């Protein structure tokens, strides 16, 4: 029997940004991430899961 197994890795990092409010903080962080100013790598590894796909 053959199975499809999905491998899901989670990377996580906390960054600090100056902002007027939470929405602006998220917007700024998303912009930095999209411009590749923040790049998560193996040092940011949080967990791995293995899931059977149906």
Secondary structure, DSSP 8 states (H G I E B T S, - for coil): ---EEEEEEEE--------SSHHHHHHHHHHHHHTTSS---GGGEEEEEEEEE-
